[in-house]
Structure formats: structure tokens, C-alpha cells
Amino acid sequence: MAYCNWLSEQAMLAPAYDEYGNLLDKQGQITTNIKEVEGYRLLTEAEWEYAASGGHLAPEPRNLYSGSNNIDEVAWYEENSNVDETGRRTQPVGQKKPNELGIYDMSGNVWEWVHDWWTNGPYTDYPKTDPIGPLEEPFFYIEGNLVSGRVNRGGTWKDTTQHSRIAMREWDTLDRIYAATGFRIARTLFE
């Protein structure tokens, strides 16, 4: 989020986030409508899934992985990421086939943070048009610890084929630093 705000400032756009991670409109007011956000921002979980599945160009039935049902065509994962003597690791983007929208590496390689808070369970009854997930940071208990985190999508170079599926959802706490986590950014187009 800090990077998105920095990039927005470089482009002379209104920042997308306040210090608490709330989305901001062009006037700097908190908004729940991504169409009002001028600056660069993280993809919402819904945007990520739409893009990963190929958007309006998605085949029917939809692919298991972003761009193919054959994971080796489109993803770095546990079985193919050991490409040389240095061992398994994150690979440069664009070496595998893109999906139907021309987007690379949405399955495998690195988990991608999205805007949405994790809700410790399946999708909820939030609005289905441009959803942004819970408005407040939800906390829940895991092994006696009160935790919260944001959703990760896509799987990594060290994960199984299951974790690289478009439908796979994970989460992590915001204070965790992990070499196989990244993010994509989006920007709303204003007409």
C-alpha cells in the first residue's frame, strides 16, 4: 500500500490509501467504491480472480490455472522451479505462457497480496459488484492467538499444483516477511 501511494504521488495522482489501509477517493475521503480511487492500488480479490481466469476472454469451462489446464505451461511450482544449480526460487516474470488477457505468472511463482481482509472462512455475502471484502480488519483466533491478515492468491514456486489453482485462497499476517510473496497493482480508468 505504501508503494502504491508512492507510485501515485510520482504520477501526480491522489493516493489510494490512508495510514490504516482504507481506500481513498480523489478528494482524500474514505470510500468503499474502487471506481472512485484515482491512484494505484492493490487488486481486490474479485479483480485478481477475474484477471487470473482470463476475464471476458476466459474459456468455458474455465481453466484450473491462469491460462491453461496444464500447469507446466503457465506456472512455476514445486515440481519445475529447480531450473539450475541454485535451487528452487522465484523466477523472472514472463517465461511461461500468458493467460487469455496477456497477463503472466498469476498461477505459481509468488503469492500475491490483494486488498481484501481474510475472514477465516469461505466467501461471505458482501456485494457482488466490485466487492472489496470486509470494511474493518477482522480478528480471529488460531492456536489461542488473536490474528488478522489479508488474502493471498496464486501460489508460489515451492507449492503444489493445488495451491497454484485460480480458485485457491490463502492469507497471511501483515507483519510477516516472506520471499515468495508479491503483489500486483491496479488503477481505475476514469472516463
Backbone hydrogen bonds in HBPLUS format (Angstrom, degrees):
<---DONOR---> <-ACCEPTOR-->    atom                        ^
c    i                          cat <-CA-CA->   ^        H-A-AA   ^      H-
h    n   atom  resd res      DA  || num        DHA   H-A  angle D-A-AA Bond
n    s   type  num  typ     dist DA aas  dist angle  dist       angle   num
A0005-ASN N   A0001-MET O   2.98 MM   4  6.26 159.9  2.02 148.3 152.9     1
A0006-TRP N   A0002-ALA O   2.91 MM   4  6.14 157.6  1.96 148.1 154.8     2
A0007-LEU N   A0003-TYR O   2.80 MM   4  6.02 168.2  1.81 159.6 162.1     3
A0008-SER N   A0004-CYS O   2.88 MM   4  6.05 152.3  1.96 144.4 152.6     4
A0009-GLU N   A0005-ASN O   2.94 MM   4  6.18 158.6  1.98 148.4 153.5     5
A0010-GLN N   A0006-TRP O   2.97 MM   4  6.30 154.7  2.03 150.0 157.2     6
A0011-ALA N   A0007-LEU O   3.07 MM   4  6.31 142.7  2.21 141.7 151.3     7
A0011-ALA N   A0008-SER O   3.11 MM   3  5.11 123.9  2.44  94.6 108.9     8
A0013-LEU N   A0008-SER O   2.78 MM   5  4.89 168.6  1.79 143.7 145.1     9
A0012-MET N   A0009-GLU O   3.01 MM   3  4.81 159.5  2.06 102.8 107.9    10
A0024-LEU N   A0016-ALA O   2.75 MM   8  5.09 140.4  1.91 132.2 135.8    11
A0018-ASP N   A0022-ASN O   3.02 MM   4  5.49 142.7  2.17 142.9 154.1    12
A0021-GLY N   A0018-ASP O   3.10 MM   3  5.44 169.6  2.11 117.0 119.8    13
A0031-THR N   A0023-LEU O   2.92 MM   8  5.58 154.7  1.99 134.6 138.6    14
A0025-ASP N   A0029-GLN O   2.79 MM   4  5.43 156.4  1.85 150.3 156.4    15
A0028-GLY N   A0025-ASP O   2.96 MM   3  5.28 164.5  1.99 115.8 119.9    16
A0036-GLU N   A0033-ASN O   2.94 MM   3  5.66 168.0  1.95 124.1 128.0    17
A0037-VAL N   A0034-ILE O   3.26 MM   3  5.34 164.7  2.29 105.5 110.1    18
A0041-ARG N   A0186-ALA O   2.92 MM 145  5.34 153.8  1.98 149.0 155.6    19
A0186-ALA N   A0041-ARG O   2.68 MM 145  5.34 155.7  1.73 156.8 164.9    20
A0115-HIS N   A0043-LEU O   2.85 MM  72  5.95 162.8  1.88 151.1 155.7    21
A0048-TRP N   A0044-THR O   2.90 MM   4  6.14 162.6  1.93 154.6 159.5    22
A0049-GLU N   A0045-GLU O   2.99 MM   4  6.21 166.6  2.00 151.7 154.4    23
A0050-TYR N   A0046-ALA O   2.97 MM   4  6.12 159.2  2.01 147.4 153.4    24
A0051-ALA N   A0047-GLU O   2.89 MM   4  6.07 169.1  1.90 155.2 157.9    25
A0052-ALA N   A0048-TRP O   2.82 MM   4  5.97 166.7  1.84 156.8 161.1    26
A0053-SER N   A0049-GLU O   2.98 MM   4  5.99 150.7  2.07 143.0 149.8    27
A0055-GLY N   A0050-TYR O   2.78 MM   5  4.93 143.3  1.91 168.5 157.1    28
A0054-GLY N   A0051-ALA O   3.18 MM   3  5.32 155.2  2.24 103.9 111.5    29
A0057-LEU N   A0054-GLY O   2.96 MM   3  5.38 142.1  2.10 144.2 142.7    30
A0058-ALA N   A0055-GLY O   3.14 MM   3  5.42 164.1  2.17 115.5 116.9    31
A0166-ILE N   A0064-LEU O   2.85 MM 102  6.02 163.8  1.87 159.3 163.4    32
A0065-TYR N   A0068-SER O   3.08 MM   3  5.44 148.6  2.19 155.8 165.2    33
A0067-GLY N   A0065-TYR O   2.85 MM   2  5.94 103.6  2.44 120.6 105.3    34
A0068-SER N   A0065-TYR O   3.31 MM   3  5.44 161.0  2.35 112.6 118.1    35
A0073-GLU N   A0070-ASN O   3.06 MM   3  5.74 150.8  2.15 119.3 127.0    36
A0074-VAL N   A0071-ILE O   3.10 MM   3  5.53 139.1  2.28 109.0 119.2    37
A0075-ALA N   A0071-ILE O   2.93 MM   4  5.59 142.6  2.07 169.4 172.0    38
A0097-LYS N   A0073-GLU O   2.93 MM  24  5.84 162.2  1.96 168.0 162.0    39
A0109-ASN N   A0076-TRP O   2.91 MM  33  4.90 150.8  1.99 141.0 141.3    40
A0080-ASN N   A0077-TYR O   3.12 MM   3  5.78 154.9  2.19 123.2 129.8    41
A0081-SER N   A0077-TYR O   3.08 MM   4  5.62 130.1  2.34 171.0 174.5    42
A0078-GLU N   A0159-ASP O   2.85 MM  81  5.14 169.7  1.86 156.2 153.4    43
A0087-GLY N   A0084-ASP O   3.28 MM   3  6.14 174.3  2.28 126.0 127.6    44
A0099-ASN N   A0103-ILE O   2.89 MM   4  5.43 157.9  1.94 139.3 143.8    45
A0102-GLY N   A0099-ASN O   2.89 MM   3  5.24 162.7  1.92 117.7 122.4    46
A0108-GLY N   A0154-GLY O   2.62 MM  46  5.59 158.8  1.66 158.7 151.3    47
A0110-VAL N   A0108-GLY O   2.96 MM   2  5.76 125.1  2.27 111.6  95.9    48
A0157-TRP N   A0109-ASN O   3.06 MM  48  4.36 138.0  2.24 119.1 106.5    49
A0111-TRP N   A0180-ALA O   2.85 MM  69  6.20 153.1  1.92 159.5 150.5    50
A0182-GLY N   A0111-TRP O   2.69 MM  71  6.00 161.0  1.73 161.6 167.5    51
A0112-GLU N   A0153-ARG O   2.83 MM  41  5.17 150.1  1.92 142.2 152.4    52
A0153-ARG N   A0112-GLU O   2.93 MM  41  5.17 148.3  2.04 128.5 137.5    53
A0113-TRP N   A0182-GLY O   2.86 MM  69  6.27 162.2  1.89 157.8 153.8    54
A0114-VAL N   A0151-VAL O   3.02 MM  37  5.75 144.5  2.14 165.3 159.8    55
A0151-VAL N   A0116-ASP O   2.99 MM  35  5.86 162.9  2.02 159.8 162.3    56
A0118-TRP N   A0149-GLY O   2.83 MM  31  5.66 174.6  1.83 145.3 144.8    57
A0140-PHE N   A0147-VAL O   2.92 MM   7  5.54 152.7  2.00 151.6 160.6    58
A0147-VAL N   A0140-PHE O   2.79 MM   7  5.54 171.0  1.80 162.7 163.6    59
A0142-ILE N   A0145-ASN O   2.89 MM   3  5.26 153.9  1.96 145.0 151.7    60
A0145-ASN N   A0142-ILE O   2.93 MM   3  5.26 165.8  1.95 116.6 121.0    61
A0150-ARG N   A0172-ASP O   3.12 MM  22  5.96 135.3  2.33 170.1 159.8    62
A0172-ASP N   A0150-ARG O   3.19 MM  22  5.96 147.6  2.30 152.7 161.2    63
A0152-ASN N   A0170-GLU O   2.88 MM  18  5.08 164.4  1.90 121.2 123.7    64
A0170-GLU N   A0152-ASN O   3.12 MM  18  5.08 159.6  2.17 155.8 153.9    65
A0159-ASP N   A0156-THR O   3.23 MM   3  5.29 167.7  2.24 107.7 111.3    66
A0164-SER N   A0161-THR O   3.08 MM   3  5.19 140.6  2.24 101.3 112.8    67
A0165-ARG N   A0162-GLN O   3.35 MM   3  5.64 167.2  2.37 109.1 112.8    68
A0168-MET N   A0165-ARG O   3.13 MM   3  5.42 156.8  2.18 109.8 116.8    69
A0176-ARG N   A0173-THR O   3.47 MM   3  5.80 169.4  2.48 110.2 113.0    70
A0181-THR N   A0178-TYR O   3.27 MM   3  5.74 135.9  2.48 128.5 123.5    71
